[in-house]
Amino acid sequence: MTDDKDLLCINTIRTLAMDAVQKANSGHPGTPMGLAPVAYTLWQDFLRFDPAEPTWPNRDRFVLSVGHASMLLYSLLHLTRTRQVKSNFRDAGPAAITLDDIKNFRQLNSPCAGHPEFHMASGIECTTGPLGQGVGMSVGMAIAERWLATRYNKPGATLIDYDVYALCGDGDMMEGISSEAASLAGHLRLSNLCWIYDSNRISIEGSTDLAFSEDVGARFLAYGWNVLRVRDANDTAAVKLALQSFKREQSRPTFILVESHIGYGAPHKQDTKEAHGEPLGADEIKGAKRAYGWPEDAQFLVPDGVYEHFAAGIGARGAASSSAWKQTYARYAETNADLAREFDTMLAQGLPAGWEEALAPVPADAKGAATRDSSGKTLNALAERIPYLLGGAADLAPSTKTALKGKGDGSFEATNYAGRNFHFGVREHAMGAIVNGMSLSGLRAFGSGFLIFSDYMRAAIRLSAIQETPSVWVFTHDSIGVGEDGPTHQPIEQLASLRAIPGLHTIRPCDANEVEEAWRVALSSKYHPTCLILSRQPLPTLDRAKFAPAAGLARGAYVLADPADGRAPEVILMATGSEVPLCVEAWETLSAEGVAARIVSMPCWDLFEQQDEAYRRSVLPDAVTARVAVEQAATLGWDRYAGLHGTIIGMHTFGASAPMKSLLTKFGFTGEKVLEAARAQLARQKTMHRAAE
């Protein structure tokens, strides 16, 4: 039975959602209405969350994977009077979500965006909307809890033991990412993870019977989950029993299948308008409010006693939990001072003192090494100094060179939650979301694979940039240099696609020293994810006594070499990654011929564009129009730097299956071709000068 005060709070959530969507004339009211009893029961009776200190480290995480039901979360954050945490991530300020914010749902500058956005308001644990991403990130959060607990908890001092709840729907279940993530969660026996599945049997096109008829509960049983069923979302007693069962479960994640009816929240009513994300309309809203015993014309009404009831429930419980944790932590810091400092540094998104000492100049070497190999060495050196730097690959660690080999760096498994090597299996999409969830939990997490497979995880990469999380994506096999594997495995358009994502640092280093600088940039960033684009084939390690220091990478592009006699350049050769050595080869020939040539290494366009105009023009002077750009990828975007008359040596088709050297010759990636292009540019420039005279 639902207590009168409980029902009053549930109906307040429902009516706030109806009114906000109606005022905005945009949004999804049905799911918040149907799920209000479930979400209310979870928050009021189970969720360990302190509205006054919403970022305290041991809080339970609530992930609204059904992001279109955002008004459900905004209503809860408002009614619990959750405070907004200031920029130092500790001191709570004014209300995170005010009633005025709700009245401005989906309007410019309102924290109540159409889908929940991390950073917009405290209590929003991650950005959700693309279906399946939320549940994927919830697995990462649950993994993080297990790793953090194993590292930091001590006898008599438990710092970390939180649970992760994700509210998901039919759309999440249809997306493949949820299957990938659930399979791994079951394998890892993440008993701190609970997915609550709103089975309302409605999608955009109508009934889910049109395309979805599987037994979802049976699927999750096969994954190794504890599967429970609640026949009616309005039955809060049954919801409580299911959540209590989750709390008792010690060996499996829990999947609670809740049968609900979109709209009014009554079992006999099905509101098909929700399928199209439409407001209910004034008449429908009045009818719903009448059924709730609500004043029909009242809008954004929060009845007397609602705030107080939440304060007596989740507010009091959360305050007691966070207060007790602070006392535990104070004792912990006295007896485990080093670990406490490390814990604080991690939560502040910082890095341990002296971490950069792991980066040391790499001597010149004509044979060199593949940048994936250089990255592996650098990563392991960094991991020795950064205990919470961890991650893995989508079944490709031997190829991406991301295995951590330090003492104690075993595999993270159900029998060893201390491991720092993660085996995501052939699940690129889930890997991306899981790494994001780990990053949101304070860990410095990375995921790796072949560059071509970034296509499978683009949604997660994009979300890492939207959320401003410092996830690191390590992509190897970066070009047609993959060779015999052929065009299906040779990335062409992927670099342009990744560079198009705002806030994502896509870095393609040319040698071992640029690799080190790329990792320095990636780990120094608190708010930007990074893609490291690495070669399979060996690349020479440049002599940095002859060429400019690799530290120039931090500015995105830099002058690698200029004419030895100090003359202004007549021609600029620019490239990234494995094509920089081709420019070096051409530059040496041109220099011997008395041509004033410049080499520009351009490993990260995004960082270069962030530099001031004076610096950009110093690297690429307007007066020098003879330019050659070289990259084993689609040419899209290079015209910005090559100019209207410059030559771009790139890929205009897909690759082919053949040995690498044959492919490089076929597609024109040789020092000779770069030299030919440079000479042609110089000849064009002379012709133009003569014509101008």
C-alpha positions, 0 to 999 in steps of 0.5 A: 500500500502507498502511504498518502504522503508517498502518493502525494509526492509521487503525484507531485513528480507526475504533475511537474513533468506534465506541466513542464512538458506542456509549457515547453510544448516539447518533451516526453511526459508519459515515462516520468508519469508511469515511473514516478512510483518506482523512482520515488521508492528508490530515492526515498527509501533506498538511494544513499544520496545526500542532497546537501552534499551531492558529490560526496564520494560514497554516494549511490549513483543513479543513472537515468538511461532513459534520458528522454524522461529527464523531467523525472530526474529534474523533479526529484532533484528539485523536490529533494532540494539538492544543492549545486556544488561549486567549482571546487567540487566540494562546497554546496551552493544554491539549489541545483534545480529550482522551480523556475528552472523546471518552468523553463524546461528545454529552454536556453540556459536552463539546467533542465535540458531535453536530456540530462547533461552532466555539469548542468546540475549536481545530481546528474551523474552522466549525460544520457539520451542516446539509448544504451549509453547510460546503462553502459556507463553504469557498468563503468561506475560499478567497475570503478566502485569495485576497484576503488573499494579494493584499493582504498578500503582498510579493515575498520575503515570502509571508504567505498561501498556504493551501489549503482542504479540505472533506469532503462527502457525498451529502447535501451534493451533494443540497442546492442550496447546494452547487451554488450555491457550486460554480458560483461557485467554478468561475467564480472559478477557486479553485485553492486549494479542494479538495472531497473527496466521499464517495460512499457511496450511502447516505442516511437513507431507504436507498440514494441510488438512491431519489432521486439518480442524476445523474453528480456528477462530470460536474456538477462538470466543467460547473462548471469544476472539476478532477474526479478519482476514487478507486475505493476509500477504503481505497486510500491510494496513490490518495488521495495521487495525487489530492491531489498532483494538486490541489496541482499544479492552478493554474487550477481548484478540485478535486473528488475523488470517493471511492467508499467503503462505510459501516461497516467500511471494507471494500469488500464491507461496507455497514452500513445502520445508519449510514443511521439514525445508530445505534450499531453494537451490541456484537456488530457492534463486536466483529466489526469490531475482530476484522477490524482485529486489535484486542482485541475488549473494548478500549474507547477504545484508543490503541495505543503509537506512534500519538501518536508517528506523528502527531507525526512526520508532521503534527506535525513538518511543521506545526511547521516550517511555522508556525516558518518563517512566524513568521520570514517575518512578523518580516522582513515586519513590519520592512519593511511595518510599516503592513501588518503592523499592519493584518494583526494588527488584522484577525486580532484582529477589531479595526478600524483606529484612527480608523474611527469618524471616517467617521461624521458627523451628518447634518443634518435634511432633511424630504425625507430619503433611503431608508435603503438610500441612507444605508447606501450612503453610510455603507458607502463612508465606512467602507470608506475607513478599513477596508480589509478591509470588503468584500462584495456582493449576490446580483445586487442591488447597484444596489438594495441600494446596497452597491457600494464605489466607492473607488479600487481597489474593483473587482470580485473576479473570477478576474482580479482577486482584489484587488477588494472588490465581490463578485458572488454572482449569484442565489445567496442561500443560497450567499452567506450561507455564503460570507460566513460563511466570509470572516468566519471568515477575519478579513475584515469581510464583508457580503452583501446582498439584499431582505429577502424573500429572507432566507428563502433564506439563513436557515440561513446567517444562523442559523449566523452567530449560532451561530458568533458571527461578525460577518457583516453582512446588508444587507437592503433593500426592507423592507416593503409599501413595495415597492409594485407588486411585490406580496405575493411581494416584500413581507416580512411575517413576516421581521422576526419570524423574524430577531428570533427568532434568538438573538444576531442583532442585527436593526436597522431604523433610522428615518433616516440618523443611525440608519443610521450608528449601526446600522453603528457597532453592527454593526462594533463587534461581534466576536461578533454578526452583524447584520441591517440592515433598510433602506427603499426609500422616502425617510424624513425625516432627523429634526432631532436638535436637536429629537429625541434623538441617534441614539446611543440606537440602541446601547441598542436602543430610546430615548426619541426625544421627550417632552412639551416641558413636562416632564410624564410621558407619558400615551401612548407611540408606538413604532415602527421604521424607516419608521413612526417618522415616522408617530409623529412626525406624531401626536406633533406633533398630540397635543402641540399639543392639550396631550396629554403623548405620548412617542415611542420608537424601537425599532430593535433589540429584541435590544439593548433586551432586553440593557439592565438593567431600570431602563433598560427601564422608564425607556423604557417605564414600567409606569405608562403603559399607553396605548401604540401600536406601529406597524410594517409587518410581522407583529405577533408579539412587539409585545405584549411592548411594547404591553402587554395593552391597547395597540394594534398597527398592523401586518400581519395578511395578506400585502400587495398589488400597488399603488402604495406610497401606496395600500398604506399607506392600505389597511393603515393606515400613516398619521399619521392612523391612529396619531393615532386609535389614540393617542386611543382609547388615551387614552380607554380609559385614562380610562374605566379610571381612572373605573371604578377610582374 
